């Protein structure tokens, strides 16, 4: 089996997240041991807004139940405390991203639900894509993998 193919994708895209708003995605990790989560911001429209940092908040929380009531931040995954958010970009050579952050998470010993939070410094599109791997039972079909369609070869 191709272990790269035995993953599940969970994604959320928002076309315009305001600087006063927060993009979030809750991920059910049941049956998986590892998550790699990319948080992608579109290019910023104002160079001044990206001079020091692309976001005021980037963090990862977890809980045993769905919803935000019982969540707690995961040590090592909170901006301003555990890492520094780099500046965003108004454009990047050869790509259309203004900022990308990755969380690589060992899920063993973690709570079932992870939630990604991001608050950009100015209005941008935000996409979160999580790839869950090391499954108890490998997903085979496109829908099991969190995809609309798939090609296997």
C-alpha positions in Angstrom: 0.0 0.0 0.0 1.1 3.5 -0.7 1.1 5.2 2.7 0.7 8.6 1.1 -2.6 7.5 -0.3 -3.9 6.2 3.0 -4.7 9.6 4.4 -7.9 11.6 5.1 -8.3 15.3 4.1 -10.3 17.8 6.1 -10.5 21.3 4.6 -12.2 24.7 4.9 -11.9 27.7 2.7 -13.1 31.3 3.3 -12.8 34.0 0.7 -12.6 36.9 3.0 -11.7 36.8 6.7 -11.6 40.2 8.3 -8.9 41.4 10.7 -11.5 41.4 13.4 -12.7 37.9 12.6 -11.3 34.4 13.2 -11.2 31.5 10.8 -11.5 28.1 12.5 -11.7 24.5 11.5 -12.5 21.6 13.9 -11.0 18.3 12.9 -12.1 14.9 14.2 -9.0 12.8 14.6 -10.6 9.5 15.7 -8.6 6.6 14.3 -5.5 8.5 13.2 -2.1 9.0 14.8 -0.7 12.0 12.9 -2.0 15.3 11.4 -0.2 17.7 9.1 -2.3 20.9 8.9 -1.6 23.8 6.5 -3.0 27.2 7.1 -2.8 29.3 3.9 -3.6 33.0 3.5 -4.1 34.6 0.1 -1.8 37.6 -0.8 -2.5 40.7 1.3 -3.7 43.8 -0.4 -1.8 46.2 1.8 2.0 46.0 2.2 1.7 48.0 5.5 -0.6 45.3 7.0 2.1 42.6 6.5 5.2 44.5 7.6 5.6 42.6 10.9 3.2 39.7 11.0 0.6 38.0 8.9 -1.7 37.2 11.8 -2.5 38.3 15.3 -3.6 34.8 16.2 -2.6 31.3 15.0 -3.2 28.5 17.4 -4.2 24.9 17.8 -6.6 23.7 20.5 -8.0 20.3 21.4 -10.9 18.8 23.4 -12.7 15.5 24.0 -16.0 16.8 22.7 -17.0 18.7 19.7 -17.5 22.4 20.0 -15.5 25.1 21.6 -16.7 24.9 25.3 -14.1 22.4 26.6 -11.1 23.4 24.4 -7.7 24.2 25.6 -4.7 25.4 23.7 -2.0 22.8 22.9 1.4 23.8 24.3 3.9 24.4 21.5 1.1 25.4 19.0 0.2 29.0 20.1 1.6 32.0 18.3 3.2 34.7 20.4 4.0 32.1 23.1 5.5 29.1 21.2 6.4 30.6 17.8 6.5 33.9 16.0 4.2 34.5 13.0 6.3 35.7 10.1 5.3 38.6 7.9 2.7 38.1 5.1 3.3 39.0 1.5 1.3 41.0 -1.0 2.6 38.6 -3.7 5.1 35.9 -4.0 7.2 34.9 -6.9 5.8 31.9 -8.7 2.9 31.4 -6.3 -0.3 33.0 -5.1 0.1 32.7 -1.3 0.6 35.5 1.1 1.5 33.3 4.1 1.6 29.6 4.9 1.9 28.0 8.4 2.1 24.3 9.1 1.2 22.4 12.2 2.7 18.8 12.4 1.0 17.0 15.2 1.6 13.7 16.8 -2.0 12.7 17.9 -1.1 10.0 20.3 -2.0 11.2 23.8 -4.0 14.1 22.4 -7.7 14.7 22.7 -10.0 13.7 19.9 -10.9 17.0 18.3 -8.4 19.6 17.1 -9.4 23.1 16.2 -7.2 25.5 14.1 -7.7 29.2 14.8 -6.4 32.1 12.7 -7.0 35.9 12.8 -5.2 37.7 9.9 -3.9 41.3 10.3 -6.0 42.4 7.3 -8.8 40.9 5.2 -7.6 37.9 3.2 -8.8 34.5 2.0 -7.9 31.7 4.4 -7.8 28.0 3.7 -7.0 25.2 6.2 -6.2 21.8 4.9 -5.5 18.9 7.3 -4.1 15.6 6.2 -4.7 12.8 8.8 -2.4 9.8 8.5 -1.3 6.6 10.3 -4.9 5.3 10.4 -6.1 2.3 12.3 -8.1 1.4 9.2 -6.8 3.0 6.0 -9.3 4.9 4.0 -9.9 3.5 0.5 -12.7 5.4 -1.2 -12.7 9.0 -2.2 -15.4 9.9 0.4 -13.5 8.0 3.2 -10.5 10.1 2.3 -12.5 13.3 2.5 -12.3 13.9 -1.3 -14.9 14.4 -3.9 -13.1 12.2 -6.5 -9.8 10.3 -6.7 -7.5 8.8 -9.3 -5.3 5.9 -8.2 -2.6 4.4 -10.3 
